[in-house]
Amino acid sequence: MASKNETGKINPEKASGIHGFEIELNSDRLTRIDKLVKSYERRVTSRLDEEYEINTKKSDRIADKFAAFGGSWTFIIVFALFLAVWILINVLPFTSLHFDPKPFILLNLILSFIAAFQAPIIMMSQNRQAARDKHESVIDFAINYKAEQEVDDMQKHLHRMEAEIGEIKQLLASLQPKNDESDQN
């Protein structure tokens, strides 16, 4: 059976074949399978993104982009630099621009203003993401349910085939002694 490594990719060195079948999995076939899976994932993601673009208002998409920026390292670095520059300008004695001396009341007002607006926007974005995740989980459930139904159908078909093969074996076994008797005469 094909084995996967930590990254989820199929390991060609350990892949010898599909268990129970006479199908050899060489590196070309494994690469082709990986490409097919990635292609399928891209199509599903693209479809979900298209649906998101169609069903989401422009203001909601802006809020999502704002929340994505507000939760990024870029925002943290830019904001840390902004705070450092603000404090240095107002603390260093050789600068003449001391517009917000200690205890930085204006800076606290700005920080409170940012927090007051950023938190609800991020929560709105999280609510939309939760709704999207729920929609994706419903799709996953439907796919899994369909696959389960197909497996059940295949098992029923295999059981029917086993029963028919059993009947054929019984017929052959019942014909076998008759053939032996006719050979002796």
Beta strands, then each sheet from edge to edge (+ up, - down):
strand 1: 3-4
strand 2: 10-11
sheet 1: 1+ 2-
end
